[in-house]
Amino acid sequence: MWADIINASFAMLAGIAVLNHCRTVIKHKEVAGVSILSTAFFTVWGVWNLYYFPSLGQWWSFYGGLIVVFANTLWVFLLIKYRKGE
């Protein structure tokens, strides 16, 4: 149980960190030097975790994963929307 809560805490903090990236992009309306493919990979991995964590009974990690997937999905959208030079 403790391992699940610790993992979920890291996931939630990661989601908050990604949302901070999103806030900055929305403010500046510009993105440069960030790989969309890398972020998309971590988004897909997060979607997989939304299946995987419940299969292990790790519900706290599942809820933390929801935050990460939401934040990464928004981040990918913003990276596409605000690519520099387009």
N, CA, C and O atoms as a Maestro MAE file, in Angstrom:
{
 s_m_m2io_version
 :::
 2.0.0
}

f_m_ct {
 s_m_title
 :::
 protein
 m_atom[344] {
  # First column is atom index #
  i_m_mmod_type
  r_m_x_coord
  r_m_y_coord
  r_m_z_coord
  i_m_residue_number
  s_m_chain_name
  s_m_pdb_residue_name
  s_m_pdb_atom_name
  i_m_atomic_number
  :::
  1 25 0.821 -1.200 0.000 1 A "MET " " N  " 7
  2 3 0.000 0.000 0.000 1 A "MET " " CA " 6
  3 2 0.864 1.263 0.000 1 A "MET " " C  " 6
  4 15 0.583 2.212 -0.731 1 A "MET " " O  " 8
  5 25 1.922 1.268 0.829 2 A "TRP " " N  " 7
  6 3 2.779 2.456 0.886 2 A "TRP " " CA " 6
  7 2 3.480 2.713 -0.436 2 A "TRP " " C  " 6
  8 15 3.630 3.861 -0.854 2 A "TRP " " O  " 8
  9 25 3.912 1.635 -1.097 3 A "ALA " " N  " 7
  10 3 4.586 1.796 -2.392 3 A "ALA " " CA " 6
  11 2 3.636 2.423 -3.405 3 A "ALA " " C  " 6
  12 15 4.051 3.258 -4.208 3 A "ALA " " O  " 8
  13 25 2.373 2.033 -3.374 4 A "ASP " " N  " 7
  14 3 1.365 2.585 -4.276 4 A "ASP " " CA " 6
  15 2 1.165 4.078 -4.006 4 A "ASP " " C  " 6
  16 15 1.093 4.876 -4.941 4 A "ASP " " O  " 8
  17 25 1.077 4.448 -2.746 5 A "ILE " " N  " 7
  18 3 0.874 5.854 -2.379 5 A "ILE " " CA " 6
  19 2 2.090 6.700 -2.769 5 A "ILE " " C  " 6
  20 15 1.937 7.818 -3.261 5 A "ILE " " O  " 8
  21 25 3.287 6.174 -2.552 6 A "ILE " " N  " 7
  22 3 4.498 6.908 -2.932 6 A "ILE " " CA " 6
  23 2 4.554 7.077 -4.450 6 A "ILE " " C  " 6
  24 15 4.843 8.168 -4.941 6 A "ILE " " O  " 8
  25 25 4.278 6.003 -5.197 7 A "ASN " " N  " 7
  26 3 4.267 6.080 -6.657 7 A "ASN " " CA " 6
  27 2 3.224 7.090 -7.133 7 A "ASN " " C  " 6
  28 15 3.490 7.884 -8.035 7 A "ASN " " O  " 8
  29 25 2.053 7.057 -6.532 8 A "ALA " " N  " 7
  30 3 0.987 8.000 -6.892 8 A "ALA " " CA " 6
  31 2 1.412 9.436 -6.603 8 A "ALA " " C  " 6
  32 15 1.092 10.343 -7.371 8 A "ALA " " O  " 8
  33 25 2.120 9.645 -5.518 9 A "SER " " N  " 7
  34 3 2.596 10.993 -5.179 9 A "SER " " CA " 6
  35 2 3.565 11.509 -6.237 9 A "SER " " C  " 6
  36 15 3.475 12.663 -6.654 9 A "SER " " O  " 8
  37 25 4.486 10.659 -6.669 10 A "PHE " " N  " 7
  38 3 5.390 11.052 -7.746 10 A "PHE " " CA " 6
  39 2 4.612 11.373 -9.022 10 A "PHE " " C  " 6
  40 15 4.902 12.362 -9.695 10 A "PHE " " O  " 8
  41 25 3.626 10.541 -9.354 11 A "ALA " " N  " 7
  42 3 2.827 10.771 -10.564 11 A "ALA " " CA " 6
  43 2 2.071 12.087 -10.471 11 A "ALA " " C  " 6
  44 15 2.034 12.848 -11.438 11 A "ALA " " O  " 8
  45 25 1.477 12.361 -9.336 12 A "MET " " N  " 7
  46 3 0.735 13.614 -9.174 12 A "MET " " CA " 6
  47 2 1.663 14.823 -9.284 12 A "MET " " C  " 6
  48 15 1.313 15.819 -9.917 12 A "MET " " O  " 8
  49 25 2.831 14.739 -8.677 13 A "LEU " " N  " 7
  50 3 3.797 15.837 -8.785 13 A "LEU " " CA " 6
  51 2 4.281 15.995 -10.225 13 A "LEU " " C  " 6
  52 15 4.480 17.116 -10.693 13 A "LEU " " O  " 8
  53 25 4.471 14.885 -10.924 14 A "ALA " " N  " 7
  54 3 4.861 14.952 -12.342 14 A "ALA " " CA " 6
  55 2 3.769 15.652 -13.147 14 A "ALA " " C  " 6
  56 15 4.064 16.495 -13.995 14 A "ALA " " O  " 8
  57 25 2.510 15.304 -12.882 15 A "GLY " " N  " 7
  58 3 1.404 15.948 -13.576 15 A "GLY " " CA " 6
  59 2 1.369 17.445 -13.317 15 A "GLY " " C  " 6
  60 15 1.122 18.232 -14.231 15 A "GLY " " O  " 8
  61 25 1.613 17.837 -12.083 16 A "ILE " " N  " 7
  62 3 1.642 19.266 -11.744 16 A "ILE " " CA " 6
  63 2 2.789 19.959 -12.467 16 A "ILE " " C  " 6
  64 15 2.628 21.081 -12.947 16 A "ILE " " O  " 8
  65 25 3.955 19.300 -12.550 17 A "ALA " " N  " 7
  66 3 5.096 19.874 -13.265 17 A "ALA " " CA " 6
  67 2 4.778 20.063 -14.746 17 A "ALA " " C  " 6
  68 15 5.132 21.087 -15.331 17 A "ALA " " O  " 8
  69 25 4.119 19.089 -15.348 18 A "VAL " " N  " 7
  70 3 3.749 19.203 -16.765 18 A "VAL " " CA " 6
  71 2 2.710 20.306 -16.947 18 A "VAL " " C  " 6
  72 15 2.763 21.049 -17.927 18 A "VAL " " O  " 8
  73 25 1.775 20.416 -16.021 19 A "LEU " " N  " 7
  74 3 0.799 21.505 -16.110 19 A "LEU " " CA " 6
  75 2 1.474 22.867 -16.017 19 A "LEU " " C  " 6
  76 15 0.982 23.840 -16.588 19 A "LEU " " O  " 8
  77 25 2.595 22.949 -15.304 20 A "ASN " " N  " 7
  78 3 3.355 24.191 -15.263 20 A "ASN " " CA " 6
  79 2 3.931 24.513 -16.643 20 A "ASN " " C  " 6
  80 15 3.942 25.672 -17.056 20 A "ASN " " O  " 8
  81 25 4.409 23.486 -17.358 21 A "HIS " " N  " 7
  82 3 4.860 23.691 -18.741 21 A "HIS " " CA " 6
  83 2 3.706 24.238 -19.586 21 A "HIS " " C  " 6
  84 15 3.874 25.174 -20.367 21 A "HIS " " O  " 8
  85 25 2.545 23.633 -19.410 22 A "CYS " " N  " 7
  86 3 1.370 24.054 -20.178 22 A "CYS " " CA " 6
  87 2 1.029 25.515 -19.896 22 A "CYS " " C  " 6
  88 15 0.726 26.277 -20.815 22 A "CYS " " O  " 8
  89 25 1.081 25.899 -18.628 23 A "ARG " " N  " 7
  90 3 0.782 27.274 -18.241 23 A "ARG " " CA " 6
  91 2 1.740 28.249 -18.935 23 A "ARG " " C  " 6
  92 15 1.325 29.300 -19.421 23 A "ARG " " O  " 8
  93 25 2.998 27.892 -18.974 24 A "THR " " N  " 7
  94 3 4.001 28.753 -19.599 24 A "THR " " CA " 6
  95 2 3.762 28.886 -21.101 24 A "THR " " C  " 6
  96 15 3.875 29.979 -21.655 24 A "THR " " O  " 8
  97 25 3.435 27.780 -21.757 25 A "VAL " " N  " 7
  98 3 3.177 27.826 -23.202 25 A "VAL " " CA " 6
  99 2 1.932 28.653 -23.502 25 A "VAL " " C  " 6
  100 15 1.910 29.424 -24.462 25 A "VAL " " O  " 8
  101 25 0.909 28.493 -22.689 26 A "ILE " " N  " 7
  102 3 -0.308 29.284 -22.899 26 A "ILE " " CA " 6
  103 2 0.006 30.777 -22.724 26 A "ILE " " C  " 6
  104 15 -0.510 31.614 -23.465 26 A "ILE " " O  " 8
  105 25 0.840 31.099 -21.755 27 A "LYS " " N  " 7
  106 3 1.210 32.493 -21.509 27 A "LYS " " CA " 6
  107 2 2.005 33.075 -22.677 27 A "LYS " " C  " 6
  108 15 1.723 34.188 -23.121 27 A "LYS " " O  " 8
  109 25 2.993 32.337 -23.176 28 A "HIS " " N  " 7
  110 3 3.879 32.846 -24.220 28 A "HIS " " CA " 6
  111 2 3.406 32.537 -25.637 28 A "HIS " " C  " 6
  112 15 3.860 33.159 -26.597 28 A "HIS " " O  " 8
  113 25 2.492 31.576 -25.765 29 A "LYS " " N  " 7
  114 3 1.938 31.183 -27.065 29 A "LYS " " CA " 6
  115 2 3.038 30.826 -28.071 29 A "LYS " " C  " 6
  116 15 2.964 31.165 -29.252 29 A "LYS " " O  " 8
  117 25 4.059 30.130 -27.561 30 A "GLU " " N  " 7
  118 3 5.183 29.747 -28.411 30 A "GLU " " CA " 6
  119 2 5.903 28.549 -27.783 30 A "GLU " " C  " 6
  120 15 6.024 28.445 -26.562 30 A "GLU " " O  " 8
  121 25 6.378 27.650 -28.651 31 A "VAL " " N  " 7
  122 3 7.143 26.488 -28.205 31 A "VAL " " CA " 6
  123 2 8.356 26.367 -29.107 31 A "VAL " " C  " 6
  124 15 8.253 26.506 -30.326 31 A "VAL " " O  " 8
  125 25 9.505 26.106 -28.502 32 A "ALA " " N  " 7
  126 3 10.729 25.878 -29.286 32 A "ALA " " CA " 6
  127 2 11.613 24.897 -28.532 32 A "ALA " " C  " 6
  128 15 11.765 24.993 -27.314 32 A "ALA " " O  " 8
  129 25 12.199 23.948 -29.266 33 A "GLY " " N  " 7
  130 3 13.174 23.041 -28.688 33 A "GLY " " CA " 6
  131 2 12.620 21.919 -27.852 33 A "GLY " " C  " 6
  132 15 13.354 21.337 -27.053 33 A "GLY " " O  " 8
  133 25 11.361 21.592 -28.001 34 A "VAL " " N  " 7
  134 3 10.751 20.506 -27.244 34 A "VAL " " CA " 6
  135 2 10.260 19.451 -28.232 34 A "VAL " " C  " 6
  136 15 9.603 19.771 -29.223 34 A "VAL " " O  " 8
  137 25 10.583 18.203 -27.953 35 A "SER " " N  " 7
  138 3 10.203 17.115 -28.834 35 A "SER " " CA " 6
  139 2 8.761 16.662 -28.574 35 A "SER " " C  " 6
  140 15 8.420 16.242 -27.469 35 A "SER " " O  " 8
  141 25 7.947 16.753 -29.582 36 A "ILE " " N  " 7
  142 3 6.571 16.262 -29.476 36 A "ILE " " CA " 6
  143 2 6.575 14.742 -29.344 36 A "ILE " " C  " 6
  144 15 5.768 14.179 -28.605 36 A "ILE " " O  " 8
  145 25 7.483 14.077 -30.061 37 A "LEU " " N  " 7
  146 3 7.531 12.611 -30.028 37 A "LEU " " CA " 6
  147 2 7.838 12.084 -28.631 37 A "LEU " " C  " 6
  148 15 7.235 11.104 -28.193 37 A "LEU " " O  " 8
  149 25 8.762 12.718 -27.933 38 A "SER " " N  " 7
  150 3 9.088 12.273 -26.574 38 A "SER " " CA " 6
  151 2 7.879 12.417 -25.652 38 A "SER " " C  " 6
  152 15 7.550 11.509 -24.889 38 A "SER " " O  " 8
  153 25 7.238 13.551 -25.736 39 A "THR " " N  " 7
  154 3 6.068 13.785 -24.896 39 A "THR " " CA " 6
  155 2 4.929 12.843 -25.266 39 A "THR " " C  " 6
  156 15 4.225 12.344 -24.388 39 A "THR " " O  " 8
  157 25 4.745 12.598 -26.558 40 A "ALA " " N  " 7
  158 3 3.706 11.667 -26.996 40 A "ALA " " CA " 6
  159 2 3.993 10.259 -26.472 40 A "ALA " " C  " 6
  160 15 3.071 9.552 -26.064 40 A "ALA " " O  " 8
  161 25 5.262 9.847 -26.479 41 A "PHE " " N  " 7
  162 3 5.626 8.535 -25.938 41 A "PHE " " CA " 6
  163 2 5.210 8.416 -24.478 41 A "PHE " " C  " 6
  164 15 4.590 7.427 -24.086 41 A "PHE " " O  " 8
  165 25 5.549 9.423 -23.669 42 A "PHE " " N  " 7
  166 3 5.200 9.364 -22.251 42 A "PHE " " CA " 6
  167 2 3.690 9.440 -22.030 42 A "PHE " " C  " 6
  168 15 3.179 8.913 -21.042 42 A "PHE " " O  " 8
  169 25 2.983 10.088 -22.941 43 A "THR " " N  " 7
  170 3 1.524 10.111 -22.865 43 A "THR " " CA " 6
  171 2 0.957 8.721 -23.106 43 A "THR " " C  " 6
  172 15 0.077 8.268 -22.374 43 A "THR " " O  " 8
  173 25 1.461 8.046 -24.131 44 A "VAL " " N  " 7
  174 3 0.995 6.680 -24.440 44 A "VAL " " CA " 6
  175 2 1.343 5.732 -23.295 44 A "VAL " " C  " 6
  176 15 0.538 4.876 -22.927 44 A "VAL " " O  " 8
  177 25 2.535 5.884 -22.736 45 A "TRP " " N  " 7
  178 3 2.912 5.067 -21.584 45 A "TRP " " CA " 6
  179 2 1.947 5.313 -20.418 45 A "TRP " " C  " 6
  180 15 1.561 4.375 -19.720 45 A "TRP " " O  " 8
  181 25 1.567 6.556 -20.214 46 A "GLY " " N  " 7
  182 3 0.611 6.880 -19.169 46 A "GLY " " CA " 6
  183 2 -0.745 6.242 -19.400 46 A "GLY " " C  " 6
  184 15 -1.393 5.779 -18.461 46 A "GLY " " O  " 8
  185 25 -1.174 6.219 -20.666 47 A "VAL " " N  " 7
  186 3 -2.452 5.549 -20.988 47 A "VAL " " CA " 6
  187 2 -2.345 4.066 -20.653 47 A "VAL " " C  " 6
  188 15 -3.274 3.493 -20.083 47 A "VAL " " O  " 8
  189 25 -1.225 3.440 -20.999 48 A "TRP " " N  " 7
  190 3 -1.014 2.029 -20.649 48 A "TRP " " CA " 6
  191 2 -1.115 1.843 -19.129 48 A "TRP " " C  " 6
  192 15 -1.729 0.886 -18.658 48 A "TRP " " O  " 8
  193 25 -0.515 2.756 -18.373 49 A "ASN " " N  " 7
  194 3 -0.555 2.645 -16.915 49 A "ASN " " CA " 6
  195 2 -1.972 2.716 -16.367 49 A "ASN " " C  " 6
  196 15 -2.251 2.160 -15.305 49 A "ASN " " O  " 8
  197 25 -2.874 3.395 -17.076 50 A "LEU " " N  " 7
  198 3 -4.272 3.455 -16.627 50 A "LEU " " CA " 6
  199 2 -4.939 2.083 -16.703 50 A "LEU " " C  " 6
  200 15 -5.928 1.840 -16.011 50 A "LEU " " O  " 8
  201 25 -4.420 1.199 -17.519 51 A "TYR " " N  " 7
  202 3 -4.865 -0.198 -17.532 51 A "TYR " " CA " 6
  203 2 -4.059 -1.017 -16.519 51 A "TYR " " C  " 6
  204 15 -4.609 -1.813 -15.758 51 A "TYR " " O  " 8
  205 25 -2.751 -0.799 -16.533 52 A "TYR " " N  " 7
  206 3 -1.827 -1.628 -15.766 52 A "TYR " " CA " 6
  207 2 -2.003 -1.492 -14.254 52 A "TYR " " C  " 6
  208 15 -2.065 -2.501 -13.552 52 A "TYR " " O  " 8
  209 25 -2.084 -0.275 -13.748 53 A "PHE " " N  " 7
  210 3 -2.175 -0.093 -12.302 53 A "PHE " " CA " 6
  211 2 -3.413 -0.760 -11.692 53 A "PHE " " C  " 6
  212 15 -3.284 -1.423 -10.663 53 A "PHE " " O  " 8
  213 25 -4.605 -0.614 -12.280 54 A "PRO " " N  " 7
  214 3 -5.746 -1.331 -11.697 54 A "PRO " " CA " 6
  215 2 -5.581 -2.855 -11.745 54 A "PRO " " C  " 6
  216 15 -6.065 -3.563 -10.862 54 A "PRO " " O  " 8
  217 25 -4.893 -3.354 -12.782 55 A "SER " " N  " 7
  218 3 -4.694 -4.808 -12.859 55 A "SER " " CA " 6
  219 2 -3.832 -5.312 -11.711 55 A "SER " " C  " 6
  220 15 -3.874 -6.495 -11.374 55 A "SER " " O  " 8
  221 25 -3.050 -4.420 -11.110 56 A "LEU " " N  " 7
  222 3 -2.225 -4.766 -9.948 56 A "LEU " " CA " 6
  223 2 -2.902 -4.383 -8.630 56 A "LEU " " C  " 6
  224 15 -2.374 -4.645 -7.550 56 A "LEU " " O  " 8
  225 25 -4.072 -3.761 -8.737 57 A "GLY " " N  " 7
  226 3 -4.765 -3.290 -7.542 57 A "GLY " " CA " 6
  227 2 -4.152 -2.020 -6.969 57 A "GLY " " C  " 6
  228 15 -4.346 -1.714 -5.792 57 A "GLY " " O  " 8
  229 25 -3.412 -1.276 -7.793 58 A "GLN " " N  " 7
  230 3 -2.757 -0.046 -7.349 58 A "GLN " " CA " 6
  231 2 -3.613 1.157 -7.733 58 A "GLN " " C  " 6
  232 15 -3.344 1.848 -8.716 58 A "GLN " " O  " 8
  233 25 -4.634 1.383 -6.945 59 A "TRP " " N  " 7
  234 3 -5.610 2.419 -7.273 59 A "TRP " " CA " 6
  235 2 -5.094 3.823 -7.044 59 A "TRP " " C  " 6
  236 15 -5.479 4.738 -7.772 59 A "TRP " " O  " 8
  237 25 -4.234 4.025 -6.057 60 A "TRP " " N  " 7
  238 3 -3.659 5.353 -5.863 60 A "TRP " " CA " 6
  239 2 -2.820 5.745 -7.068 60 A "TRP " " C  " 6
  240 15 -2.888 6.879 -7.541 60 A "TRP " " O  " 8
  241 25 -2.025 4.796 -7.564 61 A "SER " " N  " 7
  242 3 -1.214 5.063 -8.759 61 A "SER " " CA " 6
  243 2 -2.093 5.331 -9.972 61 A "SER " " C  " 6
  244 15 -1.749 6.159 -10.815 61 A "SER " " O  " 8
  245 25 -3.219 4.642 -10.068 62 A "PHE " " N  " 7
  246 3 -4.162 4.887 -11.153 62 A "PHE " " CA " 6
  247 2 -4.632 6.341 -11.126 62 A "PHE " " C  " 6
  248 15 -4.644 7.011 -12.159 62 A "PHE " " O  " 8
  249 25 -5.018 6.827 -9.947 63 A "TYR " " N  " 7
  250 3 -5.504 8.208 -9.851 63 A "TYR " " CA " 6
  251 2 -4.392 9.218 -10.135 63 A "TYR " " C  " 6
  252 15 -4.635 10.240 -10.777 63 A "TYR " " O  " 8
  253 25 -3.185 8.942 -9.664 64 A "GLY " " N  " 7
  254 3 -2.055 9.783 -10.021 64 A "GLY " " CA " 6
  255 2 -1.799 9.744 -11.518 64 A "GLY " " C  " 6
  256 15 -1.460 10.761 -12.123 64 A "GLY " " O  " 8
  257 25 -1.963 8.565 -12.115 65 A "GLY " " N  " 7
  258 3 -1.790 8.414 -13.562 65 A "GLY " " CA " 6
  259 2 -2.798 9.212 -14.362 65 A "GLY " " C  " 6
  260 15 -2.480 9.695 -15.449 65 A "GLY " " O  " 8
  261 25 -3.999 9.358 -13.849 66 A "LEU " " N  " 7
  262 3 -5.001 10.183 -14.536 66 A "LEU " " CA " 6
  263 2 -4.511 11.622 -14.690 66 A "LEU " " C  " 6
  264 15 -4.702 12.250 -15.732 66 A "LEU " " O  " 8
  265 25 -3.880 12.127 -13.639 67 A "ILE " " N  " 7
  266 3 -3.359 13.499 -13.685 67 A "ILE " " CA " 6
  267 2 -2.247 13.608 -14.716 67 A "ILE " " C  " 6
  268 15 -2.209 14.561 -15.495 67 A "ILE " " O  " 8
  269 25 -1.337 12.629 -14.724 68 A "VAL " " N  " 7
  270 3 -0.230 12.646 -15.682 68 A "VAL " " CA " 6
  271 2 -0.737 12.556 -17.116 68 A "VAL " " C  " 6
  272 15 -0.268 13.294 -17.983 68 A "VAL " " O  " 8
  273 25 -1.681 11.668 -17.376 69 A "VAL " " N  " 7
  274 3 -2.206 11.514 -18.739 69 A "VAL " " CA " 6
  275 2 -2.925 12.784 -19.177 69 A "VAL " " C  " 6
  276 15 -2.751 13.230 -20.312 69 A "VAL " " O  " 8
  277 25 -3.725 13.369 -18.302 70 A "PHE " " N  " 7
  278 3 -4.397 14.624 -18.651 70 A "PHE " " CA " 6
  279 2 -3.375 15.702 -18.986 70 A "PHE " " C  " 6
  280 15 -3.482 16.369 -20.015 70 A "PHE " " O  " 8
  281 25 -2.376 15.873 -18.107 71 A "ALA " " N  " 7
  282 3 -1.378 16.921 -18.305 71 A "ALA " " CA " 6
  283 2 -0.567 16.687 -19.576 71 A "ALA " " C  " 6
  284 15 -0.341 17.622 -20.344 71 A "ALA " " O  " 8
  285 25 -0.127 15.451 -19.804 72 A "ASN " " N  " 7
  286 3 0.654 15.166 -21.010 72 A "ASN " " CA " 6
  287 2 -0.164 15.314 -22.282 72 A "ASN " " C  " 6
  288 15 0.356 15.766 -23.302 72 A "ASN " " O  " 8
  289 25 -1.428 14.944 -22.236 73 A "THR " " N  " 7
  290 3 -2.292 15.120 -23.405 73 A "THR " " CA " 6
  291 2 -2.448 16.604 -23.731 73 A "THR " " C  " 6
  292 15 -2.367 17.003 -24.893 73 A "THR " " O  " 8
  293 25 -2.670 17.412 -22.706 74 A "LEU " " N  " 7
  294 3 -2.759 18.851 -22.905 74 A "LEU " " CA " 6
  295 2 -1.439 19.397 -23.439 74 A "LEU " " C  " 6
  296 15 -1.434 20.243 -24.333 74 A "LEU " " O  " 8
  297 25 -0.331 18.924 -22.903 75 A "TRP " " N  " 7
  298 3 1.003 19.372 -23.316 75 A "TRP " " CA " 6
  299 2 1.242 19.060 -24.792 75 A "TRP " " C  " 6
  300 15 1.742 19.909 -25.530 75 A "TRP " " O  " 8
  301 25 0.885 17.835 -25.231 76 A "VAL " " N  " 7
  302 3 1.036 17.471 -26.648 76 A "VAL " " CA " 6
  303 2 0.176 18.383 -27.518 76 A "VAL " " C  " 6
  304 15 0.634 18.863 -28.556 76 A "VAL " " O  " 8
  305 25 -1.051 18.621 -27.107 77 A "PHE " " N  " 7
  306 3 -1.936 19.514 -27.856 77 A "PHE " " CA " 6
  307 2 -1.314 20.903 -27.999 77 A "PHE " " C  " 6
  308 15 -1.306 21.477 -29.088 77 A "PHE " " O  " 8
  309 25 -0.793 21.438 -26.893 78 A "LEU " " N  " 7
  310 3 -0.201 22.773 -26.926 78 A "LEU " " CA " 6
  311 2 1.091 22.810 -27.753 78 A "LEU " " C  " 6
  312 15 1.369 23.800 -28.429 78 A "LEU " " O  " 8
  313 25 1.874 21.732 -27.695 79 A "LEU " " N  " 7
  314 3 3.088 21.669 -28.515 79 A "LEU " " CA " 6
  315 2 2.742 21.722 -29.999 79 A "LEU " " C  " 6
  316 15 3.436 22.370 -30.783 79 A "LEU " " O  " 8
  317 25 1.681 21.048 -30.375 80 A "ILE " " N  " 7
  318 3 1.240 21.068 -31.779 80 A "ILE " " CA " 6
  319 2 0.691 22.442 -32.133 80 A "ILE " " C  " 6
  320 15 1.003 22.982 -33.195 80 A "ILE " " O  " 8
  321 25 -0.117 23.006 -31.257 81 A "LYS " " N  " 7
  322 3 -0.771 24.283 -31.530 81 A "LYS " " CA " 6
  323 2 0.217 25.446 -31.637 81 A "LYS " " C  " 6
  324 15 0.069 26.304 -32.507 81 A "LYS " " O  " 8
  325 25 1.223 25.479 -30.757 82 A "TYR " " N  " 7
  326 3 2.092 26.634 -30.664 82 A "TYR " " CA " 6
  327 2 3.513 26.384 -31.179 82 A "TYR " " C  " 6
  328 15 4.448 27.065 -30.758 82 A "TYR " " O  " 8
  329 25 3.685 25.421 -32.079 83 A "ARG " " N  " 7
  330 3 5.021 25.196 -32.640 83 A "ARG " " CA " 6
  331 2 5.571 26.481 -33.237 83 A "ARG " " C  " 6
  332 15 4.862 27.200 -33.941 83 A "ARG " " O  " 8
  333 25 6.807 26.761 -32.960 84 A "LYS " " N  " 7
  334 3 7.439 27.994 -33.450 84 A "LYS " " CA " 6
  335 2 7.528 27.982 -34.966 84 A "LYS " " C  " 6
  336 15 7.899 26.979 -35.577 84 A "LYS " " O  " 8
  337 25 7.180 29.119 -35.561 85 A "GLY " " N  " 7
  338 3 7.295 29.261 -37.006 85 A "GLY " " CA " 6
  339 2 6.098 28.780 -37.786 85 A "GLY " " C  " 6
  340 15 6.130 28.753 -39.017 85 A "GLY " " O  " 8
  341 25 5.029 28.393 -37.086 86 A "GLU " " N  " 7
  342 3 3.855 27.935 -37.827 86 A "GLU " " CA " 6
  343 2 2.649 28.774 -37.472 86 A "GLU " " C  " 6
  344 15 1.559 28.542 -37.995 86 A "GLU " " O  " 8
  :::
 }
 m_bond[343] {
  # First column is bond index #
  i_m_from
  i_m_to
  i_m_order
  :::
  1 1 2 1
  2 2 3 1
  3 3 4 2
  4 3 5 1
  5 5 6 1
  6 6 7 1
  7 7 8 2
  8 7 9 1
  9 9 10 1
  10 10 11 1
  11 11 12 2
  12 11 13 1
  13 13 14 1
  14 14 15 1
  15 15 16 2
  16 15 17 1
  17 17 18 1
  18 18 19 1
  19 19 20 2
  20 19 21 1
  21 21 22 1
  22 22 23 1
  23 23 24 2
  24 23 25 1
  25 25 26 1
  26 26 27 1
  27 27 28 2
  28 27 29 1
  29 29 30 1
  30 30 31 1
  31 31 32 2
  32 31 33 1
  33 33 34 1
  34 34 35 1
  35 35 36 2
  36 35 37 1
  37 37 38 1
  38 38 39 1
  39 39 40 2
  40 39 41 1
  41 41 42 1
  42 42 43 1
  43 43 44 2
  44 43 45 1
  45 45 46 1
  46 46 47 1
  47 47 48 2
  48 47 49 1
  49 49 50 1
  50 50 51 1
  51 51 52 2
  52 51 53 1
  53 53 54 1
  54 54 55 1
  55 55 56 2
  56 55 57 1
  57 57 58 1
  58 58 59 1
  59 59 60 2
  60 59 61 1
  61 61 62 1
  62 62 63 1
  63 63 64 2
  64 63 65 1
  65 65 66 1
  66 66 67 1
  67 67 68 2
  68 67 69 1
  69 69 70 1
  70 70 71 1
  71 71 72 2
  72 71 73 1
  73 73 74 1
  74 74 75 1
  75 75 76 2
  76 75 77 1
  77 77 78 1
  78 78 79 1
  79 79 80 2
  80 79 81 1
  81 81 82 1
  82 82 83 1
  83 83 84 2
  84 83 85 1
  85 85 86 1
  86 86 87 1
  87 87 88 2
  88 87 89 1
  89 89 90 1
  90 90 91 1
  91 91 92 2
  92 91 93 1
  93 93 94 1
  94 94 95 1
  95 95 96 2
  96 95 97 1
  97 97 98 1
  98 98 99 1
  99 99 100 2
  100 99 101 1
  101 101 102 1
  102 102 103 1
  103 103 104 2
  104 103 105 1
  105 105 106 1
  106 106 107 1
  107 107 108 2
  108 107 109 1
  109 109 110 1
  110 110 111 1
  111 111 112 2
  112 111 113 1
  113 113 114 1
  114 114 115 1
  115 115 116 2
  116 115 117 1
  117 117 118 1
  118 118 119 1
  119 119 120 2
  120 119 121 1
  121 121 122 1
  122 122 123 1
  123 123 124 2
  124 123 125 1
  125 125 126 1
  126 126 127 1
  127 127 128 2
  128 127 129 1
  129 129 130 1
  130 130 131 1
  131 131 132 2
  132 131 133 1
  133 133 134 1
  134 134 135 1
  135 135 136 2
  136 135 137 1
  137 137 138 1
  138 138 139 1
  139 139 140 2
  140 139 141 1
  141 141 142 1
  142 142 143 1
  143 143 144 2
  144 143 145 1
  145 145 146 1
  146 146 147 1
  147 147 148 2
  148 147 149 1
  149 149 150 1
  150 150 151 1
  151 151 152 2
  152 151 153 1
  153 153 154 1
  154 154 155 1
  155 155 156 2
  156 155 157 1
  157 157 158 1
  158 158 159 1
  159 159 160 2
  160 159 161 1
  161 161 162 1
  162 162 163 1
  163 163 164 2
  164 163 165 1
  165 165 166 1
  166 166 167 1
  167 167 168 2
  168 167 169 1
  169 169 170 1
  170 170 171 1
  171 171 172 2
  172 171 173 1
  173 173 174 1
  174 174 175 1
  175 175 176 2
  176 175 177 1
  177 177 178 1
  178 178 179 1
  179 179 180 2
  180 179 181 1
  181 181 182 1
  182 182 183 1
  183 183 184 2
  184 183 185 1
  185 185 186 1
  186 186 187 1
  187 187 188 2
  188 187 189 1
  189 189 190 1
  190 190 191 1
  191 191 192 2
  192 191 193 1
  193 193 194 1
  194 194 195 1
  195 195 196 2
  196 195 197 1
  197 197 198 1
  198 198 199 1
  199 199 200 2
  200 199 201 1
  201 201 202 1
  202 202 203 1
  203 203 204 2
  204 203 205 1
  205 205 206 1
  206 206 207 1
  207 207 208 2
  208 207 209 1
  209 209 210 1
  210 210 211 1
  211 211 212 2
  212 211 213 1
  213 213 214 1
  214 214 215 1
  215 215 216 2
  216 215 217 1
  217 217 218 1
  218 218 219 1
  219 219 220 2
  220 219 221 1
  221 221 222 1
  222 222 223 1
  223 223 224 2
  224 223 225 1
  225 225 226 1
  226 226 227 1
  227 227 228 2
  228 227 229 1
  229 229 230 1
  230 230 231 1
  231 231 232 2
  232 231 233 1
  233 233 234 1
  234 234 235 1
  235 235 236 2
  236 235 237 1
  237 237 238 1
  238 238 239 1
  239 239 240 2
  240 239 241 1
  241 241 242 1
  242 242 243 1
  243 243 244 2
  244 243 245 1
  245 245 246 1
  246 246 247 1
  247 247 248 2
  248 247 249 1
  249 249 250 1
  250 250 251 1
  251 251 252 2
  252 251 253 1
  253 253 254 1
  254 254 255 1
  255 255 256 2
  256 255 257 1
  257 257 258 1
  258 258 259 1
  259 259 260 2
  260 259 261 1
  261 261 262 1
  262 262 263 1
  263 263 264 2
  264 263 265 1
  265 265 266 1
  266 266 267 1
  267 267 268 2
  268 267 269 1
  269 269 270 1
  270 270 271 1
  271 271 272 2
  272 271 273 1
  273 273 274 1
  274 274 275 1
  275 275 276 2
  276 275 277 1
  277 277 278 1
  278 278 279 1
  279 279 280 2
  280 279 281 1
  281 281 282 1
  282 282 283 1
  283 283 284 2
  284 283 285 1
  285 285 286 1
  286 286 287 1
  287 287 288 2
  288 287 289 1
  289 289 290 1
  290 290 291 1
  291 291 292 2
  292 291 293 1
  293 293 294 1
  294 294 295 1
  295 295 296 2
  296 295 297 1
  297 297 298 1
  298 298 299 1
  299 299 300 2
  300 299 301 1
  301 301 302 1
  302 302 303 1
  303 303 304 2
  304 303 305 1
  305 305 306 1
  306 306 307 1
  307 307 308 2
  308 307 309 1
  309 309 310 1
  310 310 311 1
  311 311 312 2
  312 311 313 1
  313 313 314 1
  314 314 315 1
  315 315 316 2
  316 315 317 1
  317 317 318 1
  318 318 319 1
  319 319 320 2
  320 319 321 1
  321 321 322 1
  322 322 323 1
  323 323 324 2
  324 323 325 1
  325 325 326 1
  326 326 327 1
  327 327 328 2
  328 327 329 1
  329 329 330 1
  330 330 331 1
  331 331 332 2
  332 331 333 1
  333 333 334 1
  334 334 335 1
  335 335 336 2
  336 335 337 1
  337 337 338 1
  338 338 339 1
  339 339 340 2
  340 339 341 1
  341 341 342 1
  342 342 343 1
  343 343 344 2
  :::
 }
}
